[in-house]
Amino acid sequence: MKDKALSLIELVVSLAITMIISAAVLVSFSLVDRRRLETTARNLLADLSWAREMAVARNQNYTVNFNQANNTYNITDASGNPVDSARTIQRLSPIVITASPNNLTFLAHQGTITLNPSANNVIRLENSGRRRELTVYNQTGYIKCSNTIIP
C-alpha cells in the first residue's frame, strides 16, 4: 500500500512558495495608497493646467473652486457656469485637502493666477499620513507638483 503523506521537503517547498506569493501581495497592497495619492495629484495638476490653457486660449477667466468639507473641486468659467461635465466635480476621497486656497482664478490675457486667500500658494493633498504638495506660482500661472511624497 502506497503512503499518501507529504514528505518534509515537499512541505517546506510548498510553504516557501506560499510565503513568497504572500509577501508579493502584501507589498503591492502597501503601494496602493501611494499610487492613489500620486494619481490624484497628477489629475489635479492636469485639471489646473487645463484651466490655465483654456483661460488663455478662449480669452476668458476660469476659476477652480475647492470645497474642503466635501473634498471636491470644480472648474467654472467667468460666468460661474461649470465648463465640462468630466471636470465639473472631481472627488478627492479618500485624499484630503489639508490646506489650500479656496479658489484659483486663471486670468485670461496673461494666464496668471489670482489666489483666494492670496497668502497661501500651496495645495496639500494627504492620504494615510503621506502628503503631496502642489505649489502655485501666481505671477506666471504655473503649478508645480513636488517630486517626492512627504511622509
ZISUL-V660196 format. One record per backbone hydrogen bond with DSSP energy under -0.5 kcal/mol. CO is the residue of the C=O (numbers start at 1). NH is the residue of the N-H. Records with the same first field share a line. If there is no record, write none. Layout:
CO->NH ; NH
//
This chain:
7->11
8->12
9->13
10->14
11->15
12->16
13->17
14->18
15->19
16->20
17->21
18->22
19->23
20->24
21->25
22->26
23->27
24->28
25->29
26->30
27->31
29->32
31->35
32->36
33->37
34->38
35->39
36->40
37->41
38->42
39->43
40->44
41->45
42->46
43->47
44->48
45->49
46->50
47->51
48->52
49->53
50->54
51->55
52->56
53->57
54->58
55->59 ; 60
62->106
63->65 ; 76
64->104
65->74
66->68
67->71 ; 72
71->92
72->67
73->90
74->65
75->83
76->63
77->80
81->77
84->87 ; 88
85->89
87->75
89->91
90->73
92->95
96->98 ; 126
99->124
102->66
103->116
104->64 ; 106
105->107 ; 114
106->62
107->111
112->107
113->115
114->105
116->102 ; 103
117->120
119->121
121->136
122->124
123->134
124->98 ; 99
125->132
126->96
127->130
130->127
131->150
132->125
133->135 ; 146
134->123
135->137 ; 144
136->138
137->140 ; 141 ; 142
138->113
142->137
144->135
148->150
149->151
150->131
//
